[in-house]
Amino acid sequence: MNPTLDLFSPLTLGSLSLANRIVMAPMTRLRADGTVPTETMATYYAQRASAGLIVTECTMVSPLSRGYLNCPGIYNSEQIAGWRKVTNAVHERGGKCFLQLWHCGRVSHPALLDGQTPIAPSAIAGEGQLHTPIGKVSLETPRALETEEILGVVEEFRQGAKNALDAGFDGVELHGAFGYLIDQFLQDGSNQRTDKYGGSIAGRARFALEVVSAVTEVWGTGRVGIKLSPSNTYYGMRDSDPKAAFGYLIQALNSFPVAYIHLMEPNESDLSTGRVLHPVAPLFRPLYKGTLMTNGGYNKASGNSALINGHADLVSFGRPFIANPDLPERFARDAAIAEATPETYYGQGAEGSEAGYIDYPFLET
Ligand SMILES: Cc1cc2nc3c(=O)[nH]c(=O)nc-3n(C[C@H](O)[C@H](O)[C@H](O)COP(=O)(O)O)c2cc1C
């Protein structure tokens, strides 16, 4: 218990000084020009630079990691140049920005991959549907990666991390949440491998830790975060013992020079299954010695409580940042928090991307 802490207490994160503990959570907005970040995206992130830290939308580490249309990448020079516009704009406003590195794994479709079959730890289809160039389609059975191929995917994350460095980011966050590739390896509902990347919990956590190892080699100490969602049920995710699986990974991360672990709480749909861990942050906090970021459904009061009670060191806000570009100032002034319009959460590429994106107003001074 530390009653002197609140969302406005500064925090030292590795060698970075964060002005406050209000983090903008990663949010896919699907407004890239194909896979290239745009000027409009730079404007959007710069508008939100008063966050202590911005984590960008999930970003593809390779063409095969594509799960959505108009989602940005970080595997070619055009994309790096596009992201450089974003980091310059955020830095000009005094902000700090991590890129979220992502591989969708089985949450894709041949229609998004030039006819190729999505890859995964095991040939087990996820649940749900995706928008593709041929319309809305259900997830299909992916191809299980051969053991020898897995190192190649780890290398894609390493290259993505190098490219993020080149693009001027302050760090990277690994997307280990929401049923994508890293999460698919960890949970036994999607990983039934019998090689060293499966079987025991240690085997299933191996892929995540190899990626963490590769990416921290690129970035050094205190510049790599990882997001985990132990209670997410999207895309048919499940584990027979999530407390043990996530507990193992979280404890193992103590041995790596990571900046933070970003832990997502279940949402209403996860809770309605009646089978998820809740609340997540207090459960795993004792296992991790480093900086913990909590996320999911927070407002100013509950965010402050999480800090005061020692459940986390940082609080990330997703949806509140969509409609409130100046969220920290609104919290400081106890001003009204605007509601975002869900219909414009996701765009359809660069054209006409401004509406519901960069047109949410700032407070009057
Ligand atoms: C439109 C939208 C897009 C999102 N995209 C991502 C994403 O790219 N990566 C990610 O880790 N989480 C993503 N999330 C989840 C958020 O980061 C966050 O975990 C979730 O919204 C809960 O936080 P909140 O209650 O403060 O909104 C997304 C959420 C929304 C609303």
The ligand as an SDF file (V2000), in Angstrom:
LIG
                    3D

 31 33  0  0  0  0  0  0  0  0999 V2000
  -10.3140   -0.7280  -31.3440 C   0  0  0  0  0  0  0  0  0  0  0  0
   -9.4180   -1.5850  -30.4930 C   0  0  0  0  0  0  0  0  0  0  0  0
   -8.2850   -2.1630  -31.0400 C   0  0  0  0  0  0  0  0  0  0  0  0
   -7.3940   -2.9210  -30.2530 C   0  0  0  0  0  0  0  0  0  0  0  0
   -6.2340   -3.4070  -30.8050 N   0  0  0  0  0  0  0  0  0  0  0  0
   -5.3080   -3.9860  -30.0110 C   0  0  0  0  0  0  0  0  0  0  0  0
   -4.0080   -4.2870  -30.5070 C   0  0  0  0  0  0  0  0  0  0  0  0
   -3.6520   -4.0160  -31.6680 O   0  0  0  0  0  0  0  0  0  0  0  0
   -3.1360   -4.8780  -29.6620 N   0  0  0  0  0  0  0  0  0  0  0  0
   -3.4620   -5.1820  -28.3630 C   0  0  0  0  0  0  0  0  0  0  0  0
   -2.6310   -5.7300  -27.6200 O   0  0  0  0  0  0  0  0  0  0  0  0
   -4.6830   -4.8870  -27.8690 N   0  0  0  0  0  0  0  0  0  0  0  0
   -5.5870   -4.2800  -28.6410 C   0  0  0  0  0  0  0  0  0  0  0  0
   -6.7870   -3.8830  -28.1100 N   0  0  0  0  0  0  0  0  0  0  0  0
   -7.0560   -4.1030  -26.6850 C   0  0  0  0  0  0  0  0  0  0  0  0
   -6.6480   -2.8660  -25.8660 C   0  0  0  0  0  0  0  0  0  0  0  0
   -5.2340   -2.6780  -25.9000 O   0  0  0  0  0  0  0  0  0  0  0  0
   -7.0710   -3.0400  -24.4070 C   0  0  0  0  0  0  0  0  0  0  0  0
   -6.4420   -4.2090  -23.9140 O   0  0  0  0  0  0  0  0  0  0  0  0
   -8.5880   -3.1610  -24.2620 C   0  0  0  0  0  0  0  0  0  0  0  0
   -9.2630   -2.1800  -25.0280 O   0  0  0  0  0  0  0  0  0  0  0  0
   -8.9960   -3.0110  -22.7920 C   0  0  0  0  0  0  0  0  0  0  0  0
   -8.6240   -1.7350  -22.2960 O   0  0  0  0  0  0  0  0  0  0  0  0
   -9.7240   -0.5510  -22.1130 P   0  0  0  0  0  0  0  0  0  0  0  0
  -10.8190   -1.1350  -21.2550 O   0  0  0  0  0  0  0  0  0  0  0  0
   -8.9780    0.5630  -21.4310 O   0  0  0  0  0  0  0  0  0  0  0  0
  -10.2170   -0.1950  -23.4710 O   0  0  0  0  0  0  0  0  0  0  0  0
   -7.6970   -3.1490  -28.8880 C   0  0  0  0  0  0  0  0  0  0  0  0
   -8.8590   -2.5830  -28.3410 C   0  0  0  0  0  0  0  0  0  0  0  0
   -9.6940   -1.8100  -29.1160 C   0  0  0  0  0  0  0  0  0  0  0  0
  -10.9060   -1.1690  -28.4740 C   0  0  0  0  0  0  0  0  0  0  0  0
  1  2  1  0
  2  3  1  0
  2 30  2  0
  3  4  2  0
  4  5  1  0
  4 28  1  0
  5  6  2  0
  6  7  1  0
  6 13  1  0
  7  8  2  0
  7  9  1  0
  9 10  1  0
 10 11  2  0
 10 12  1  0
 12 13  2  0
 13 14  1  0
 14 15  1  0
 14 28  1  0
 15 16  1  0
 16 17  1  0
 16 18  1  0
 18 19  1  0
 18 20  1  0
 20 21  1  0
 20 22  1  0
 22 23  1  0
 23 24  1  0
 24 25  2  0
 24 26  1  0
 24 27  1  0
 28 29  2  0
 29 30  1  0
 30 31  1  0
M  END
$$$$
